[in-house]
Structure formats: C-alpha cells, structure tokens
C-alpha cells in the first residue's frame, strides 16, 4: 500500500507517540445515543492482533456509536511528553505556524484550533458543526487546522500530506477546498481515490517528502499538550474533545465573546 509514497523517518519523540498509537489501536469503549454522550474511543485495552480494516469501511476503533478517535500514551512515556489529561477549565497556549491553514478574519476575537484527521469519522462530523459556526459567527471566529493523522487510519497520513500540497500551491483557500473534498469522499478512501482528488486539483501524487517535517511539528505539539483524541478543538485555548454538539461550541464561543466585550469596555 502506498508504494512510492515517500515517508520521512520521524523524530524520537514522534516515533514514541506513533508507537503508542499503533500499540493501543485495538479496542473501543463507550456508546452514545443521539445526541452524543460519550466523547472518546478508549485505545488503552490490552493489545490484541487485529488485521487492518477494508479501506472503504469505518475502522473498528472508530465505531459510529462514539464521538472521537483516541490516542493513549505508551507505558513508559518519554520525558518530554506531557501525561496530564486536558483540563476543559484551563486555557492552553497552542502555538500557531504561519503555514497553518486558516479560515476567518485574522483579527477575530475567538480562534478555534482544530487537531484533526481526514479519516476520522468524528472529525468529519465536526466539519458540519464548524461550517454552521462559521456562518453564525462569520466575523467573530477563525478556524485553524492542525493535522493529526492517526497511524491506525491507513489513509490519514497521505491525505494530510495531500492537504499540505494544496496549501503550498494555493494557500488556505485551496487547502479548504481539498479539505472539503477529502471529507466528502472519506468513505471511499483508498489509493485511487486520493490520486483522483490530487489529479482533480492538479496536485502532485504521491505527495512530496518535504511535507512530513510539517506534520512532525504538529506531533511535537501533541506531545507537549497531551492531545489524545481526534478531533480536539481549542477555543481560545480551552479544549473541547470529540465531535461535541453545536450547543457546546456555541456556549464556549459566547463565553469568549463576553470576555472580549468586557475587556474592550472602558474602565
């Protein structure tokens, strides 16, 4: 699979994270009726060998009954890895790169930083919520994309690299077009589908090796922040894990808008 797709060897810390993901990608837990209740898939159960799922089907570790694809730390985490769970009441500093795809006004008072995976079904669900939020708060929020392709998803990394090709060629505008196409065709992911998308947008296939370094930078952030699920969204630094409901995101945004309004009022 992906013969000819160039993949650069990740750093030691990144290899540790990837090993953790692969070693624990064997089980899932939690269920959720509509609306979503449980927000993560537990990949910490004892390892059991499991063949990879057919490319066109949803992987077993992302069942439709749950709301996020999760990572778990290795049994012996490297020293530079943060092992504290994300705290929803705390605002984290999430550094942005000038090469991160962005949608929305640069001076918007609320920034949503999304760690996401093109093959994660819950990330696809979140895109619908983000689209609604972008219409509802068109002048008040901006969305920043961070690639977090899970190795448990066979086509997530090449899809992420294809997204990087789009950004390099056409900036954020072309990236979001390719982003939408990738999620639209998620259920059909295979080598040929990704090649078709690349051809449609006149992008190189396979993607160039140089883009792996950018993905590695995101993995380093994942280690530092201890992001353990896709999707994970930081709303002005406050984490929301999983494909939460529109109401949850609206409440978080309104809270931040109130803060911005209060800070702007003369004292």
C-alpha angles and dihedrals in degrees: 000000000000093000105187094020105133114226120181119218108259124230122270093262091047092049089053091053093046091049090052091051094048095044094053101038093105109093145029135205140187131052135220134198116205116310099050115259109163112052107193147046114232112228096172098094118115113287116267121179110249128174116238114268122248108278095239094054132075110264115249091242090062103052118180089241093069136060111224142032108233141207124205128203122253117260089252107035118203115254094251093055120100111224100183113112116246112268114218091204093057129079113226128203107240110184118223127213122217084235096058112114110250134190122190138032115329091225096045111143092227125053123192112199110195124199102199147164123216092219097046108105092209090054087055089051090051092054089067091052092047091050090054091047091050090055094043095047099026095152098031108054138048125195122216121195123219119184115230105165109183115221088223086071107072097207101034097094098048088046090052091049089050088053089054090052088054092050093049091050101041110006124230094330095061092038092059091048091054090042090057093047093049093052092044090056097036094118089056097050115149136119093280095049093053090046090052091052091048091050093047091055093037093243127149117267122229093032118245121267094236092076093065089075090062091051089050089058089058091049088055089055089049090056092048096047097034092231102180106172141049121255102035117161127192113206104199085331098313110120125232112186120206136003095311123182125276089252092059092054093043091054092050092048094046090051091054093045090053089052091050091048092049093049091050095053115099115254 
